[in-house]
Amino acid sequence: MILTDLQPTADDIAGDVLAGLSMTPKRLPSKYFYDARGSQLFEQITRQPEYYLTRVELALLDASMPAIATAVAAHAHVVEYGSGSGRKTHRLLEGLDDPVAYTPIEISKTALLASVGRLADAFPGVEMLPVCADFTHPVPLPQPSRGTGHTLVFFPGSTLGNFLAEDAKRLLRSMRVTMGPRGRALVGIDLDKDPVLIEAAYNDAAGVTAEFTLNLLVRLNRDIGSDFDVSAFVHRATYSRERMRIETHLVSQRAQDVHLAGRSFHFDAGEAMQVEYSHKYTDHSFATLIADAGLRVVERWNDPQDWFGLRLLAP
Ligand code: AVI
């Protein structure tokens, strides 16, 4: 198996962090949550009772797989944006008609190699073409050695929701290019619902989500030499009904100065730094978003409670 390695460098990360700390209010990009520990913690989040997203999407994928396999042509090259643990991919590769190749694009090399290793054992007939890269930038795709039907972009988990509308549209446009004129994209979206349920999912009682959020500062201190006092920040996640999104902040518990690359950034006591958005969707808001990217919904599946949806998109 050949790994294409385009992992962000410390300079890439420091550049993004310096830009974010210079903004008012301050912000940090959520893509940097996923170092090895962050990917592990995210995996633990997906198993928390409050975090319904993964559980409901897995059941929905199982229930809809026969219909998905019918809607997607045989011999697909599956390209996944952000591979995670591979649990959903396993079900997809198992259910599709003779998939030829699988290209996961994942920012965390440890998580990528672990999941692709497991999938390679389970699917010896599927060519594994892993790419370690930040998929928010254009990524040159490896070409499968067997001829393929068409490309199926797989983007589960409502990861699309972690992007602001303009960035989500840019990503969807780049997916449209990746899938080509005959390709399809299977996208998971978390649906708008009772805010109590949504807020609980991002504030689990065991505190795993809080640890996941704070790990961002731990990894920045290690990887780019910043000096955030991690113990002086707390996790805060609230649902904005108006914007239909979870807004996650790290709130400084005291006045402090953080240093990075010879610069100093002051935090007031109580100052909130924005670190993640998790947008939720209605059919209407999702259709509007993808239309701007030149895509349309050709099939839709929801779980029985309308908590989570899978959408098959075409150019
Ligand atoms: C990966 N992504 C879809 C997760 C979400 O629900 O926004 C990341 C996450 N953040 C906190 N909990 C889970």
Residues whose N, C-alpha, C, O or C-beta is under 5 A from the ligand:
A	BS01	AVI	I45 G157 S158 T159 T209 Y277 S278
